[in-house]
Amino acid sequence: MISSNDFRPGVSIVLDGSVWRVVDFLHVKPGKGSAFVRTTLKNVQTGKQLERTFRAGESVPQANLEKSTMQHTYKEGDEFVFMDMETYEESRLSAAQIGDRVKYLKEGMEAEVIRWDDQVLGVELPKSVTLEVVQTDPGIKGDTATGGSKPATLETGAVIMVPLFITQGERIRIDTQEDKYISRE
């Protein structure tokens, strides 16, 4: 159990049988009446947001999330096969379970798989990954005066904007949380 006074962004709680993560909170102590905590919660499974008010000091069950490092070994049909690095057990996850970061997932990549009661809630990829550019238009001499950018298709199929000087075949580092180009490798 966790007290509503201990809510912070990132804290996970169980509410109505599902896991919710605290996105934002505000502790309010009005002049009259008792204090309360106004929160914005995000459902970890569905992504739905909810605003909820709790009494100050109210106890709520805390979600015990387990993180395990797993390696993406291969893709079979629509499922991605992950292997636990400690027990060597395989788990199959769908693209929906992995989330929108699936576009940066490459065979052999390690990721943190988040579980709650043997149910997979999501997959956290590393903050940055290095991938090869498989297709991009060539930069034209003189186009760099404004520091423009162009689309590039990566080896995983993801398309991101890169600077004009990036060419096909180069390996680049990508920020997976903001979908941005970081640097050349």
Residue pairs with C-beta under 8 A, 6 or more apart in sequence:
1 59
1 60
1 61
1 62
2 11
2 13
2 59
2 60
2 61
2 62
3 57
3 58
3 59
3 60
4 37
4 39
4 54
4 55
4 56
4 57
4 58
4 59
4 60
5 27
5 37
5 56
5 57
7 22
7 25
7 37
7 39
7 54
8 22
8 25
9 22
9 23
9 24
9 25
10 21
10 22
11 21
11 22
11 62
12 19
12 20
12 21
12 22
12 44
12 62
12 63
12 65
13 19
13 20
13 21
13 22
13 41
13 60
13 61
13 62
13 63
14 20
14 60
14 61
14 62
14 63
15 41
15 52
15 60
18 43
18 44
18 45
18 46
19 43
19 44
19 45
19 63
19 65
19 116
19 121
20 41
20 42
20 43
20 44
20 50
20 63
21 41
21 42
21 44
22 39
22 40
22 41
23 39
23 40
23 41
23 42
23 49
24 39
24 40
25 37
25 38
25 39
25 40
26 37
26 38
26 39
27 35
27 37
27 56
28 35
28 36
28 37
28 38
29 35
29 56
34 55
34 56
35 55
35 56
36 53
36 54
36 55
36 56
37 53
37 54
37 55
37 56
37 58
38 51
38 52
38 53
39 51
39 52
39 53
39 54
40 49
40 50
40 51
41 49
41 50
41 51
41 52
42 48
42 49
42 50
43 49
43 50
44 116
44 121
44 122
45 121
54 60
63 116
64 116
65 114
65 115
65 116
65 121
66 114
66 115
66 116
67 112
67 113
67 114
67 115
67 124
68 84
68 86
68 112
68 113
68 115
69 84
69 85
69 86
69 110
69 111
69 112
69 113
70 82
70 83
70 84
70 85
70 91
70 110
70 111
70 112
70 113
71 82
71 83
71 85
71 108
71 109
71 110
71 111
72 80
72 81
72 82
72 105
72 106
72 107
72 108
72 109
72 110
72 111
73 81
73 82
73 83
73 90
73 107
73 108
74 81
74 107
75 81
75 107
76 92
78 94
78 95
79 92
79 93
79 94
80 92
80 93
80 94
80 95
80 98
80 102
80 105
81 90
81 91
81 92
82 90
82 91
82 92
82 93
82 111
82 113
83 89
83 90
83 91
84 90
84 91
85 110
91 113
91 120
93 113
93 120
93 123
95 102
97 120
97 122
97 123
98 105
98 122
98 123
99 122
99 123
101 123
101 125
101 176
103 156
103 157
103 158
104 125
104 129
104 131
104 154
104 156
104 158
104 174
104 176
105 111
105 123
105 125
105 156
106 129
106 131
106 155
106 156
109 125
109 126
109 129
110 126
111 123
111 124
111 125
111 126
112 123
112 124
113 120
113 122
113 123
114 120
114 121
114 122
114 123
114 124
115 121
125 176
126 176
127 175
127 176
127 177
128 173
128 174
128 175
128 176
128 182
129 173
129 174
129 176
130 171
130 172
130 173
130 174
130 185
131 154
131 155
131 156
131 158
131 171
131 172
131 174
132 154
132 155
132 169
132 170
132 171
132 172
133 152
133 153
133 154
133 155
133 162
133 166
133 167
133 168
133 169
133 170
133 171
133 172
134 153
134 154
134 155
134 168
135 152
135 153
135 168
136 150
136 151
136 152
136 153
136 162
136 166
136 167
136 168
137 150
137 151
138 167
139 150
139 164
139 165
139 166
139 167
140 164
143 164
144 164
144 165
147 163
148 163
148 164
149 161
149 162
149 163
149 164
149 181
150 161
150 162
150 163
150 164
150 166
151 159
151 160
151 161
151 162
152 159
152 160
152 161
152 162
152 166
152 172
153 159
154 160
154 172
154 174
158 174
160 174
160 179
160 180
160 181
161 180
161 181
162 172
162 181
163 181
166 172
166 181
166 184
170 184
170 185
171 184
171 185
172 181
172 182
172 183
172 184
172 185
173 181
173 182
173 183
173 184
173 185
174 180
174 181
174 182
175 181
175 182
